[in-house]
Amino acid sequence: MLPAYEAPLARSDFQNVRMTAYTHTEADHTQYGARNALGGQLHAAGPAIRRAENVARAVPAEFDAQLDYQRVAYSGAPRQPFAMEETTATATSTTTTARTRTARSTKSVHGAKRAIAVAKKTPKIGSAAADWSRWPAGTTFRLLSTGQIYCVDDYGWALSGRNTIDLYMATPREMNSWGARQEPIQILKWGDPVQSMRLLEPRQGYKHIHRMVLELEGQDQAAAGLQ
């Protein structure tokens, strides 16, 4: 029997969500190993960073590469930070002799500056499982209590029709340490429900997936009545 149905949370860039944890060695996940529902590899998030309330909404370009699957709904190039740090020769000569061109270039070395990209370390993105009708595959969010970032790339029977997100942990010890808690999150990027539907439709032989499809189709009452 499916879990009791909960009315969806209001869609917002800031939400308060029940967070649980799972790992690939649990009895109900061993058949899948450390693979997610998209066919890629499950990833544990990097260590806690800081409390990150009301931080700027930005998505590193490396999300999809880190998570080992084709990007679901990413568009737009990230902005690259710059710093004025280096000097270089920028003068160009219009004379016809090599000596004049060399002299003019040498004089400009000490005065010119150019903008160079500042390298930033990309945070390690963790895997999360959720109901894809509420958080479509590819939805990326930040835990405001820790600063850690997760991406929805998995789903589970117990999450269908529920306002719960399951965070992937590398070990049972980390999973048990997390337990279940209510967490404020910031959505950095919403996944694409059309892409999620395309992935789920062929798998509707499973009740929990059929419930997600019904909700994606806007048939909330039918989804709630599915047992």
N, C-alpha and C positions, 0 to 999 in steps of 0.2 A: 504494500500500500504506500502511496505517495505521502510525503509529509503534509501537515496542515497548511493550507494556502494562506498567505498574507497579502494584503493589498500593497501594491508597489509604493515605494517611497517617492516623494515628489522629485522630479529630475532637477538637480541643482549642482552647481560646481562645488558646493560645500555640503557635505552630508554627515550625519551621525549614524554609523553602521555597526551592526554586531559583527565582530571579527572572531573567527575560529582559526584553527591551524591543522594542517595534515602533512603527511610525509609519504614517500613512495613505498615504504616498507610496511604500511598498514595492510591488514588482511584484505580489505576491499579494494586495494590499489595495486597489489602485487602482480596481477595479470597484465597491467599496463606498464609496470616498471616505472622508470623515471621519465616517462613520455607524457606530454600533455595532449589535450583533445584536438589540437591542431597538427599533431604529428611531430612536433618539435621536442626539445629537451626542457624539462622542468628546471628552474633556476631559483636558488635561494637569494634573497636580497642581501645587499651589503650591510655592514654594521650600522647601528643607530647613529645618527649624526647630531641632531639637536632638535629642539622644539621649533617647528617651522610654520607657525600660523601666519596666514595672510602673505605668503611669499609670492613672488612673481610667477605667473603661469608661463612655463617654458618647457619644451619637450626636446631633449637631446636627440640629434639625428640618428644616433647609433642604437636606438631602442630595438628596431627590428633585427638588426644584425646580432645584438646581444641575445635576443630571445629565440634566434635560430628558426624563424619562420617568415614567410612572405608577409609583408606589411598589410594590415587589414584596411586601415582608413587614414593614412597619413598624407597630408598635403601641406605644402608651404615649406620653404627652406628656413632653418633656424637662423637667428641673427648671430653673427660672430662678433665677440667683443674685440676691441682694438686698444692698443696703447702706443703712445709716441715714445719710442725708446731708442731707435737706432738712427744713425746718420749714414748717408750714402751719397754718392756722386749722382747728381741729377742734371747738371748743365749739359746742354748739347751744343756742339759747335756748327756753325754754318760756313766756316772757312774751308778752303780746299786743301790746306796743308796739314799733315799729321801732327807736326810740332805744335801748331796753334790749338788743335783739338785736345791734345794731351795737357797743355798748360791750363786751358780753361776748365777741364775736368778736375784737375788736381786742386785748383782753387776752390771748387765747390764742395769738396769732401767734408770740410769742417763746418759748413753752415746749413746743409740741407737735412731734412728729416723725412721719414716716410712711416706710414702706419703699418704695423705688423700685427698679425693675429696672435692673441694670447691663448696659449693652450690651457684647457681646463680638463680636469680629470672627470670622466663621465661616471656617474654613480652606477653601481651594479643593480640592475633591475630584477626584482623577484617575480615569480609566477604566482598567480592567484586564480582560484576557481570561484565561479559565481553563476547565477542564472543569467544567461545571455540575453534574455528579453528585458532585463533591468540594467545590466552592465554588459553591453555587447562585447564580443571578442575584440581585443585590441584596446579596450578602455584602460587608460593608464592613470594611476592616482598616487597621491603622496599621503602617508600617515603623518598627521600633524604632530603627534606626540613624539615621533622618533626621526622624522625627516626621510625615512626609507620610502622607496618608490617601488610600486608593483604594477604588473600588467596582467589583465585577465586573458589567460590563454587556455583555461581548463573549465570544466563544469563537473557536477556530481549529482547523484540521485537525491541526496538529502538537501540540496540547495535549490531544487526546482520549486518555483513559487514562493521562495523565501527571501527576505531582506538580509541575507547573511553572505559575507565574503569569506572564503577559506584561503588562508595564506600558506603557501608552500614553505616548509621548513626542511632542512637537510637531514635532521636526525630526530628520532623519537624524543630525545631529551629536550631539544628546543621546542618541539611541538607541545609537549606536556607543560613546559615552562610558560608557554604563551597562554594556554587554556582557552577561555572565551571571554571576550571583553567588548565593551562598547567603545568605538573609536571615531573621532572626527577625522574626516578625510577631505582632501582637495582633489577634484578631478582635473587632471592636466590635459587629458585628451579623451574624448568619447569615441568608442569604437563604432563601427558601421553596422546598424541592425540588418541592412540588406545583405551584407556579406555574411553575417551570422546566420540569417535565414537560409542562405544558399548552402552553408555547411551543415545545418541541422536537418533540413528537409529529408535527405536520404536516410536519416537515422531514426525516423519517427516510430520505428517498431518498438522503441523503448518509451515507456510511459512518461518518464521525466523529461525526455526530449520533446515528446509530443506536447506536453504542457507548455514548454518554452515556445514552441512554434505557434500554438494557439494564442499565447499572449502577444507574440510579435505580430500576429495578424489582427490584433485588437479584440480578440474574443476572450476577454477577461473572465466573463461568467462561465464560459465553457472550461477555461483553464482551472478556475476555482472548483468546479464540480467534478473534475477528473480525479478519480481515486486510484 
